[in-house]
């Protein structure tokens, strides 16, 4: 039997949902009315106390291109990671292949091979890392004439 693998953002979402469900006096009473900041505090309080406060940033890279241009190849993407991402996050990163879909600015649904990249960094480095992450997103879009690279940030407790 293959083990189940879950990405860091999904794990945070599941943990938060569980805390909201089991932590309220009634599952439906007030769970839907908590702000994201309050939900984040609840999930942090439920943590074991291990680790240090980090930010988990996940970037969602599509490989499809517009105007009949060929998709970004695996070799091109690997080179982008090696030349652009790794120098900015040399301590490590996680990369997963996937299949994604999104609606472009013209309203069309696009389905494409995609990559999910996750980096973890201490909360104290968030401001500096934000500049690196935005540079990566902008360069990817500019290089291949794409509309966007998705970004999701979550505050997490990390222990290595």
Secondary structure, DSSP 8 states (H G I E B T S, - for coil): -------HHHHHHHHHHHHHHHHSSSTTTSGGG--HHHHHHHHHHHS-S-SEEEEEEEEEEE---STT-----HHHHHHHIIIIIHHH-TT--EEEEEEEEEE-TTS-EEEEEEEEEEEEEEGGGHHHHHHHHHHHHHHHHHHHT-S--EEEEEEEEE--
